[in-house]
Amino acid sequence: MSQGSQSLHGYTQQRGLGADRNPQQGVMAGEVGEGPLTRAIESQTSRLPSDFWLMAAGGSIAASLAYKMSGDDHKALFIGQWAPTFLILGLYNKMVKQHGS
């Protein structure tokens, strides 16, 4: 182990951060699990394919470009700002699918 990783390992043990996960709950000892609303939302959104979020972002960009070319700058800016949100939702969806809640 390198000096930096030894220091971090000692810190996590000292602070109780190196505790084992409880396999039934999927959370660290001392952590609070997800609430029922979060679990319900994640179970519904996990049904959407990951491509959906990428296509939504691309559609937002295309619609924004169309509005910009037609001269409606306010709509172009409003719709263009949806793209990062769709991409972040896609990342969240992917993480939930891979790691669970």
N, C-alpha and C positions, 0 to 999 in steps of 0.2 A: 504494500500500500504506500502511496505517496504521502508526503507530509500533509498536504491539503486534505486528502481524503481521510487520513487518520484523525485530523482535527475535527472534521465534520462528523465522523463516526462517533468520536468521543462526545461531541456536543449533543448529538441526537440521543445517545444513551443517557447522558446526564439529564436532559430535559424530558426523558420518557417518550421521545419521538420514535424510537426504534421498536415499539411494541408490535407484536404480531397481529395480523388481521384476523378478525373473527370470521370464519368461512360462512357461517349462516347469515350474518348481517352484512358482510362485505365492507365493513368500516373499521377504522382503527379504534382501539380501546380509548374511550374518552371522547370520541367524535360523535356527533349527532347524525343520524341517517337522514335520507330524503323523506319528505312528507308525502302524503297520499296524492296531493294535487300534482306534484312534480312527477311522481311515478305514473300517474294517469296520462299526463301530457307526453312523457317520454315513450310510453307504450303506443300512443297514437302516432307520434311523429316518426318513430322508428320504422313504421310501415312504409314510409315514403322512400323511394330509392335515392341514393346520393346524387344521381344525375339530375333529379328534380331541382335541387338548389342551384346547381351550376347553370341549368337552362333558365331558371328564373332570373339569375344575375345577368346572363347574356341577353335575355328578353328585355330586362330593364335598361341595359346599355343601348340596345337597338332602338327601343321606344324613345329613349332620351335623345339619341342622335336624330331620329325622325322629327321630333318636336323642335330640336335646335335648328334643323334645316328648314323647317316651316316658319321659323321666326318666333316661336313661342318659348322664349328663354326661361320663363318661370316654371312652366311645366317640365321643360327639359332638365332643369336643375333638380326639381322635386323628384322626378322619376329616376334620374341618374344616381341619386343618393340612396336608392334602395339596393343597389348592387352589393355594396360591402355588407349590408345587413343580411342579405340572402347567403352570401359566402360564409359569414360567421355562423349563421344558423346551420348551414351544411356541415361546418366543422364540428359544431356541437352535436349534431345528429350522428356524425361518424364516430365521435368519441363515445357517445352513449351506446352505439351498436357494438363497439369493440370492447369497452370496459364496463359497461353496465352503469347503473346510476349509483 
